[in-house]
Amino acid sequence: MIRLLTDENFNQRTLRGLQRRLPQLDFVLVRDVGLAGFPDLVLLKWATNDHRTILTHDVSTMVPDAERLIAIGEPMAGVIVVPEGLGIGRAIHDLELVLECYSQSEMRNRIEYLPL
């Protein structure tokens, strides 16, 4: 299963619902690892070093930074983008599919957009 770094503004209700569906979910919150307020590029590099895919709502800065790393050949552990307007039930369903169907190595240098 994919290991996650959850961006600081990610919907906590969605995360709690996902935990109920996947009790074995391995995730850390940005604030819990001391990275709250850091630029997205720092988060992307930390996630890569810790072999974690970033779970985010942020398409405006996280996605361009991830795309930039991929373009210059830098490793990037992966990003899953969940639109803020996506219903919680649908977000949990689609996240469950992604987390169970992809491996951490398959997420490398990949940006996955929900809904599926």
PyMOL commands that set and color helices and strands:
alter all, ss='L'
color gray80, all
select helices_A, chain A and resi 12-21+31-33+40-49+62-71+88-101+104-107
alter helices_A, ss='H'
color red, helices_A
select strands_A, chain A and resi 4-6+27-29+53-56+79-81+111-113
alter strands_A, ss='S'
color yellow, strands_A
deselect
rebuild
show_as cartoon
